[in-house]
Amino acid sequence: MRNLEGFNIGKKGSALERVKYDHNDISLLTYGDGIEVLSQTINKGRLFYVYPSDNHEILEFYFLVSGRIICDMNDGKVTLGPGDYFTIRGIEEPIHFEVVEDVTFLCVNTEQQFMHISKGISDLMDIVKQVERKDRYTFQHSDRVANYAVKIAKKLKLRKESLVNLTNASLLHDIGKIHTPEEVLNKPGRLTEEEFDLIKKHPGDGAKMIKESYYQELVPIIEQHHERLNGSGYPNGLKGDDIVLEARIIAVSDTFDAMTEDRSYRKAFTKEYALNEIKSMARSHYDPTVVEAFEVVLNEDKIL
């Protein structure tokens, strides 16, 4: 059977292009005249966000084919299931969703976005998963950091471009650890000075890897996520506002998750203890505005 001029049939499972990353499976079904039609599947237990666009004329339409999600809005939560849909146009702040059953959407966008997703993000996320396999104590660490970071950014009302960059940088922030020896990552005792020097290379190594990809705007965020306000961080000893805001957000999120999860050399601290330690170092190490927003997030989510 051949297609007629101007008429095309796509069979189930077919797509022009497909990319999988971070428990997302996205297929480009068709595009033209600035419009994209996508199929997207997200696994149960994941979080995702829709962001304000700098162009308020852009329309995004999502139709739920299967599964269930919970939409978290300021005035409460709404559960959506098969046959339900939502539209986005001119929103002023991010909207947060939780996937409670594996969900598949049909998405129609009046702004082409798939090309940005497909230019290497899948390969980069594969490297992050390799890092997590090397360091068994950091399984899904990047996912949790991204979750905290985006919620902080929502409180701080970051613009769409910053939100998207923050999300991707959070997921990729430890990618440079692919070059760190496994025996150093999993050492049960205190690191030697030489071993810690190897650990301190990972922000710079990650920045170099990202610099070679499409996502070059993430380079300073990833390179600076271990910098501290008083200049005591690494790799460059940056101070204050010389550290980009997105990196300052990841610094808080990353520290909290590291402290509240088991490590090879210690058991997890309580969440209350971790937050108090971070608060005690606000202004010296961590941005106090970020720390304040993070405490609000933890209280609202009943994590404390």
C-alpha positions, 0 to 999 in steps of 0.5 A: 500500500502506498500513501497518497500525495499529502496523505500519510498513515502511521502504524502503531509504534511508528514515529519520525524520531524517538528519544528516551531519557529519565523515564520519558519516552517521546516520539515525534509523530509529525510536524509542519508550519511550526506545529509538532505532534508528539506522543509521550510516555512517563513512568509511574512515580515520576514528576514533571513540570510545564513551564511558562513560555516567554511567548504567551501566544504559544499553545500546548495541548495534552490529551491523556491516552492512558494512565493517571496524573495528579496536577498540583495547583495553588488551590488544590490537587486535581486527578486526570485520567484517560480522555482528560486533557489540559491546555497551556497558554500564557501561564505565569508559573510552572505547574507540577504533575505527579504520575500515579500510573504510567501515563501516555499523552498525545501532545500538540505544540505550536512551538517546535521543541523536539529538536532540542530534546533529541540533540544528545540529551538521551546519550547524556542521560545514559552516562548519568545512569552509568555514574549511578551504577558506579556509585551505588549510594547515589541511585536516583540522586540526580532525579531527587536533586532536580525535584527539589531544585525545580520546586525552589525555582518555582518559589523564586519565579524563575523564567522558563529558560532558566527553569528548563536549564535548571532541570536539565543541569540538575539531572546532569550535574554529576555526569563528570563522575564518570571519570572518577575511579569507582573505588574512590566513589565507594570508599567506606572511610575518609578520603585522602587529599589525593582522592578528594582532589579526584572528586573535585574534578567532576564539576569541571569534567562534566562542564567539558562534556556538556560543552561538546553537546547542544546544551552549552548553556548548562556549562556554568551551572554544572561547573559551579554547583560545588562553589560556595558563597565565601569562596571555599568551594570548587573548582574555581573558588568563586564567590557570591554573585559570581556563582550563577543562581541555578548553581546556587539552587543545585548546591542546596538541593544537592547537599540536602539529598547527599546528607539525607541518604546513606553513603559508603562512609556513614548513615543518612542524617535526619531531614531536620538535621540536614536542613538546620546544618544548611541554614547554619551555613546560609550566607557563608556557603549557601544563598539565604534566599534559596535556603528560605525557599527550600524550607518552604518547599520541605514544609509544604511537601510535609518532608520535615 
